[in-house]
Amino acid sequence: MIQLVEISKSLGSHIVLDRLSFTFENNKVYGIVGKNGSGKTTLFRCLTGLESCHGEIVSEHRPLKNYIGYLPTELFFYKLMTGMEYVRFVCNARNQKIDNIASKNIFELPLNDYVSTYSTGMKKKLALFAILLQDVPYYILDEPFNGIDFQSSVLVFDLIKALKQRGKTVIMSSHIYTTLTQTCDEICLLEDGNFKRQVLKADFDALEESMHREIVGNAVDLLG
């Protein structure tokens, strides 16, 4: 369980998170949606301890950052590091020794090649692979489907479902709404620094329709 108690975060005069309170329950998959700049990534960085915030983040696991597998949107890799070295580096950071890494290479990555030779999609899959090898209770995935091929997307769908079956909590964002409706138990709309709506599966379609009306409006007509 992760409980947010009046979390606030400002960047200069801009309020990104405004006394946001919510509880992420164990063994559930949560989707966070919102416009660009609505604060999704900032919320994730506050949860992982990469950014400070006002309010309180409560969990049975302390320090919380040590129990989260985090996939950021902007990935960083050392240039002279192979895929295998990166996976070992990430796992060692959590004091986890993983044997037979090559046999677990579900994305069929060239682990002996330098990461600098990888495509954008391959780098995303490498980071996700390393995170999934960590035995942690919480996974925060910021746009996990962005930039990967169709076959890998299908695999990621099943991996998220498997994490839930193993009692993990997954919090993810995606600009592709169907990737959330097919994996999540609950979807939260982040707007004006807070969760404007929180819906369960029965109301996923209604949320999508209301978002569609608000986003599109008369934009098509304006083009003539």
Summary of the structure (lengths in Angstrom):
residues: 224
radius of gyration: 18.2
end to end distance: 50.0
largest distance: 60.4
contacts: 645
relative contact order: 0.18
helix: 38%
strand: 27%
